[in-house]
């Protein structure tokens, strides 16, 4: 039996296999509202045969968006728009769907990636004032963010919890907290971005304090039977930054708060980072976290070959593998992986006749709606 296509239990949520669709920003929202693009995009990936689909980084307040076209979940209007998308996806797919909640901090107020991605000053159209742990800009030429005071920190923490409540009400199967890639929670964790002199800066214990508070608020807001995971940057890939050892210690604290998985990515905080991106380059981080903490992990990063993915799971390096750009390029990647590994996937009956002659086990019968 294929390890990649074995089931996995996360609290009361059962994944049919270990393939995860990574959260990928689409920059297709209108004032935070989900649009028809999200129905098309998520609908396609919901029929991919993956074991879990994670919706893109979703801002918990308008100022937490990376760009003016980011998806949001902060009021009744954004909740209603996302409800429409979820209803369409649920009508035809039983795939477990998780939402990633995020705040961009100092990396907010930017132009669309295909328009250069530069910061838009708060005095310009489509721009706004950014916030961070300290008044340190992300890159040269960016405006200084405002250092968050305790009142603003509590407001953002409440915004995370409120978004989690809305996601729970929308029927999402779980929550992933975004604490990676140089966004706000990562800005508190890394000494490169956090140079505060209060109880939220300086020592390791102080720097992890606010991210732990935010995670605890989300865990308390979500139904106890639903899993809550977190995406972390395992290393900043630069001197004097956040390290694997820091990540393991942070993960042990998260375990005490009831974290259900660690999504192990890396980088994104410093423009001086030096990354050698080869297939599976982030897998050792996921393996180290799993071995040191016992928490289920997701491995991500240039995992595109089914045999590679199978090896990661079968040898215990990680519990799940996530695909991003690879599954955008080939939205039926799990089908082909199942064929190659002698396994099966669930998909809509409208597609059952598409499998090549002689392949009789690729598509499993499912109670999927038709």
C-alpha positions as MATLAB code, in Angstrom:
seq = 'XXXXXXXXXXXXXXXXXXXXXXXXXXXXXXXXXXXXXXXXXXXXXXXXXXXXXXXXXXXXXXXXXXXXXXXXXXXXXXXXXXXXXXXXXXXXXXXXXXXXXXXXXXXXXXXXXXXXXXXXXXXXXXXXXXXXXXXXXXXXXXXXXXXXXXXXXXXXXXXXXXXXXXXXXXXXXXXXXXXXXXXXXXXXXXXXXXXXXXXXXXXXXXXXXXXXXXXXXXXXXXXXXXXXXXXXXXXXXXXXXXXXXXXXXXXXXXXXXXXXXXXXXXXXXXXXXXXXXXXXXXXXXXXXXXXXXXXXXXXXXXXXXXXXXXXXXXXXXXXXXXXXXXXXXXXXXXXXXXXXXXXXXXXXXXXXXXXXXXXXXXXXXXXXXX';
ca = [
       0.000    0.000    0.000;
       1.187    3.522   -0.815;
       2.092    5.585    2.252;
       1.284    8.783    0.362;
      -2.273    7.552   -0.148;
      -2.826    6.326    3.399;
      -5.333    8.105    5.644;
      -4.398   10.572    8.379;
      -6.433   11.626   11.409;
      -6.284   15.221   12.683;
      -8.622   15.366   15.684;
     -12.006   14.413   14.188;
     -10.922   15.260   10.642;
      -9.848   12.300    8.500;
      -7.725   13.017    5.431;
      -8.110   10.436    2.629;
      -4.428   10.833    1.699;
      -1.320   12.837    2.625;
      -1.334   15.282   -0.333;
      -2.047   18.902    0.607;
      -2.746   21.828   -1.697;
      -0.658   24.688   -0.319;
      -2.240   28.064    0.382;
      -1.428   30.292   -2.589;
      -2.325   33.968   -2.795;
      -4.366   34.749   -5.903;
      -4.623   38.554   -5.672;
      -8.100   38.354   -7.139;
     -10.313   39.733   -4.373;
     -12.237   43.006   -4.458;
     -11.914   44.956   -1.186;
     -11.279   41.642    0.533;
     -14.308   39.979   -1.076;
     -13.929   36.591   -2.745;
     -14.804   36.687   -6.442;
     -15.739   34.273   -9.223;
     -12.012   33.618   -9.675;
     -11.933   31.937   -6.268;
     -14.830   29.688   -7.257;
     -13.003   28.634  -10.434;
      -9.602   28.283   -8.764;
     -10.686   26.453   -5.610;
     -13.284   24.435   -7.503;
     -10.610   23.029   -9.786;
      -8.274   22.153   -6.921;
     -11.162   20.650   -4.919;
     -11.483   18.051   -7.688;
      -7.756   17.314   -7.770;
      -7.884   14.218   -5.564;
      -5.693   15.820   -2.875;
      -6.309   14.955    0.763;
      -6.628   18.558    1.976;
      -7.021   21.979    0.379;
      -5.735   25.072    2.203;
      -7.247   28.369    1.082;
      -4.801   31.199    0.472;
      -3.512   33.584    3.160;
      -6.659   35.440    4.215;
      -6.270   38.790    5.939;
      -7.939   39.244    9.326;
      -8.220   43.010    8.841;
      -7.867   45.350    5.820;
      -4.432   46.589    6.940;
      -3.248   42.981    7.094;
      -3.492   42.440    3.349;
      -0.305   42.077    1.325;
      -1.939   43.867   -1.599;
      -5.210   45.666   -2.225;
      -6.432   42.527   -4.018;
      -5.926   40.073   -1.145;
      -8.687   37.871    0.202;
     -10.100   38.885    3.590;
     -12.335   37.605    6.359;
     -13.010   40.495    8.737;
     -16.689   41.448    8.454;
     -20.091   40.168    7.367;
     -19.494   41.148    3.737;
     -16.238   39.222    3.371;
     -17.794   36.271    5.187;
     -20.814   36.268    2.871;
     -18.663   36.374   -0.270;
     -16.555   33.461    0.931;
     -19.723   31.587    1.909;
     -20.852   31.646   -1.722;
     -17.553   30.138   -2.858;
     -17.618   27.462   -0.158;
     -21.192   26.471   -1.001;
     -20.228   25.902   -4.635;
     -17.141   23.890   -3.694;
     -19.031   21.809   -1.128;
     -21.772   21.012   -3.595;
     -19.433   18.889   -5.699;
     -16.477   17.939   -3.489;
     -15.922   16.323   -0.083;
     -12.285   17.408    0.124;
     -11.327   18.734    3.587;
     -10.904   22.508    3.269;
      -8.772   24.577    5.649;
      -8.293   28.347    5.621;
      -5.018   30.111    6.373;
      -5.441   33.285    8.465;
      -2.794   35.950    8.125;
      -1.612   39.486    8.730;
       1.154   40.860    6.517;
       2.473   43.467    8.974;
       5.282   45.466    7.368;
       4.986   43.480    4.117;
       1.514   44.938    3.514;
       0.372   47.737    1.174;
       2.115   46.415   -1.913;
       1.469   46.376   -5.628;
       0.417   43.119   -7.328;
       3.356   40.739   -7.950;
       2.986   40.929  -11.724;
       3.042   44.733  -11.405;
       6.394   44.638   -9.606;
       5.243   44.092   -6.012;
       6.735   47.324   -4.691;
       5.353   48.963   -1.579;
       2.614   51.543   -2.091;
       3.028   54.476    0.296;
       0.076   55.136    2.555;
      -0.422   58.559    0.965;
      -0.920   57.007   -2.483;
      -4.063   55.387   -3.921;
      -4.439   51.725   -2.849;
      -1.880   52.225   -0.075;
      -2.112   52.333    3.724;
       0.012   52.630    6.846;
       1.818   49.406    7.749;
       2.555   47.992   11.209;
       5.150   45.645   12.630;
       6.847   44.542   15.823;
       9.395   47.358   15.382;
       9.951   50.352   13.115;
      12.167   48.425   10.701;
      11.168   48.340    7.005;
      11.218   45.036    5.150;
      13.454   46.224    2.326;
      15.415   49.249    1.206;
      13.104   51.949   -0.080;
      10.114   50.850    2.002;
       8.545   53.269    4.448;
       9.084   52.527    8.127;
       6.188   50.619    9.677;
       4.697   51.820   12.934;
       5.669   49.699   15.944;
       2.542   48.131   17.389;
       1.489   49.171   20.869;
      -0.312   46.815   23.213;
      -3.726   48.239   22.303;
      -3.146   47.574   18.594;
      -1.683   44.144   19.341;
      -4.814   43.210   21.269;
      -6.964   44.503   18.411;
      -5.131   42.323   15.890;
      -5.247   39.314   18.206;
      -9.012   39.796   18.478;
      -9.200   40.099   14.684;
      -7.496   36.698   14.313;
      -9.951   35.143   16.772;
     -12.920   36.812   15.078;
     -11.810   35.546   11.658;
     -11.444   32.052   13.137;
     -15.012   32.238   14.448;
     -16.231   33.263   10.999;
     -14.259   30.442    9.372;
     -15.759   27.973   11.842;
     -19.228   29.283   11.023;
     -18.508   28.934    7.296;
     -17.817   25.236    7.793;
     -14.077   25.164    7.174;
     -12.610   21.896    8.423;
      -9.657   23.565   10.112;
      -7.518   26.676   10.489;
      -3.878   27.298    9.606;
      -2.212   30.271   11.294;
       0.352   32.054    9.111;
       3.497   32.727   11.139;
       5.982   32.429    8.281;
       7.379   34.198    5.210;
       8.126   37.472    6.953;
       4.530   38.320    7.842;
       3.461   39.893   11.136;
       3.772   36.920   13.507;
       7.125   36.014   11.964;
       8.160   39.670   12.454;
       7.686   39.161   16.187;
       9.581   35.868   16.179;
      12.737   36.874   14.331;
      15.380   39.035   16.030;
      16.057   40.591   12.626;
      12.649   42.284   12.680;
      11.847   42.416   16.392;
      13.970   44.938   18.291;
      11.441   45.821   20.962;
      12.438   46.569   24.546;
       9.255   45.435   26.293;
       7.988   41.989   27.250;
       7.443   41.185   23.565;
      11.030   41.735   22.428;
      14.614   40.836   23.191;
      14.812   37.285   24.561;
      13.481   34.229   22.778;
      10.720   33.853   25.376;
       9.628   37.440   24.838;
       9.679   37.203   21.030;
       7.470   34.116   20.935;
       4.991   35.587   23.433;
       2.687   37.413   20.998;
       2.516   34.638   18.349;
       1.633   32.188   21.136;
      -1.066   34.542   22.413;
      -2.551   34.816   18.924;
      -2.489   31.049   18.426;
      -4.145   30.472   21.803;
      -6.899   32.983   20.948;
      -7.606   31.153   17.691;
      -7.524   27.733   19.338;
     -10.009   28.945   21.948;
     -12.301   30.424   19.286;
     -12.544   27.310   17.129;
     -14.640   24.257   17.919;
     -12.589   21.795   19.928;
     -13.025   19.001   17.411;
     -11.520   21.062   14.565;
      -7.765   20.997   14.021;
      -5.663   24.154   14.078;
      -2.197   24.119   12.526;
       0.447   26.727   11.874;
       2.829   27.572    9.055;
       6.295   28.521   10.284;
       9.559   29.638    8.768;
      12.091   27.061    9.933;
      15.039   29.349    9.173;
      15.561   32.907    7.947;
      18.461   31.654    5.784;
      20.709   34.481    7.030;
      23.027   35.211    9.937;
      21.589   36.166   13.331;
      18.039   35.306   12.308;
      15.420   32.743   13.315;
      16.780   29.172   13.347;
      15.678   25.549   13.287;
      16.483   25.283   16.992;
      14.207   28.276   17.629;
      11.465   26.633   15.581;
      11.660   23.399   17.546;
      11.453   25.254   20.882;
       8.538   27.338   19.570;
       6.800   24.171   18.331;
       7.100   22.531   21.747;
       5.301   25.517   23.243;
       2.648   25.291   20.527;
       2.149   21.620   21.369;
       1.139   22.668   24.878;
      -1.538   24.903   23.303;
      -2.986   22.110   21.164;
      -1.413   22.649   17.747;
      -2.364   19.890   15.291;
       0.304   20.286   12.623;
       3.388   22.324   11.739;
       3.610   23.442    8.108;
       7.378   23.779    7.695;
       8.430   26.415    5.179;
      11.346   28.869    5.323;
      12.631   32.319    4.431;
      10.660   35.411    3.499;
      11.780   37.815    6.218;
      15.149   39.127    5.063;
      16.220   40.398    1.645;
      19.720   39.056    2.435;
      18.519   35.454    2.636;
      20.547   32.900    0.678;
      18.528   29.825   -0.314;
      19.634   26.858   -2.378;
      16.248   25.748   -3.654;
      16.501   22.139   -4.768;
      13.758   19.481   -4.696;
      12.835   18.799   -1.083;
      15.178   21.449    0.323;
      12.805   22.151    3.235;
      12.066   18.516    4.096;
      14.895   18.257    6.692;
      13.208   21.033    8.672;
       9.890   19.192    8.721;
      11.672   15.981    9.723;
      13.598   17.636   12.555;
      10.444   19.227   13.977;
       8.526   15.952   13.808;
      11.306   13.962   15.462;
      11.876   16.529   18.229;
       8.248   17.283   19.073;
       6.050   14.440   17.853;
       3.785   16.974   16.123;
       2.570   16.015   12.619;
       4.340   18.071    9.960;
       3.770   19.179    6.390;
       6.790   19.180    4.081;
       6.743   21.699    1.262;
       9.100   23.041   -1.375;
       9.738   21.723   -4.900;
       8.177   18.326   -4.217;
       6.962   17.431   -7.687;
       7.777   13.749   -8.242;
       5.312   11.170   -6.820;
       8.150    8.806   -5.899;
       9.844   11.601   -3.977;
       6.612   12.377   -2.140;
       6.111    8.666   -1.387;
       9.618    8.419    0.059;
       9.065   11.430    2.329;
       5.967    9.833    3.852;
       7.059    6.190    3.863;
      10.364    6.947    5.620;
       8.698    9.107    8.251;
      10.347   12.369    7.255;
       6.970   14.111    7.347;
       3.290   13.251    7.697;
       2.033   15.247    4.706;
       3.488   16.835    1.584;
       2.167   20.077    0.138;
       2.248   21.191   -3.463;
       1.891   24.786   -4.619;
       3.104   25.828   -8.034;
       3.375   22.186   -9.075;
      -0.342   21.593   -8.612;
      -1.199   24.850  -10.371;
       0.780   23.566  -13.341;
      -0.843   20.132  -13.089;
      -4.142   20.309  -11.131;
      -4.546   16.529  -11.550;
      -1.188   15.697   -9.980;
      -2.789   13.415   -7.348;
      -4.461   11.401  -10.136;
      -1.127   10.758  -11.828;
       0.561   10.038   -8.505;
      -2.131    7.474   -7.661;
      -1.680    5.802  -11.029;
       2.082    5.646  -10.585;
       1.884    4.313   -7.026;
      -0.961    1.843   -7.565;
      -3.388    3.790   -5.411;
      -6.732    5.516   -5.938;
      -8.303    8.930   -5.431;
     -11.835   10.208   -5.062;
     -13.196   12.523   -7.682;
     -16.459   13.493   -9.343;
     -18.302   10.755  -11.265;
     -18.349   13.074  -14.275;
     -14.609   12.366  -14.598;
     -14.618    8.611  -14.064;
     -14.484    7.770  -17.758;
     -11.343    9.835  -18.243;
      -8.882    7.260  -16.882;
      -6.818    5.412  -19.517;
      -7.875    1.962  -20.597;
      -6.554   -0.717  -18.302;
      -6.509    1.596  -15.294;
      -9.370    0.393  -13.138;
      -8.313    1.521   -9.679;
      -7.425    5.193  -10.095;
     -10.850    6.535   -9.189;
     -12.416    5.290   -5.984;
     -16.173    5.380   -5.531;
     -17.141    8.206   -3.241;
     -20.274    9.810   -1.868;
     -19.328   12.946   -3.776;
     -22.384   14.922   -4.909;
     -23.184   14.946   -8.619;
];
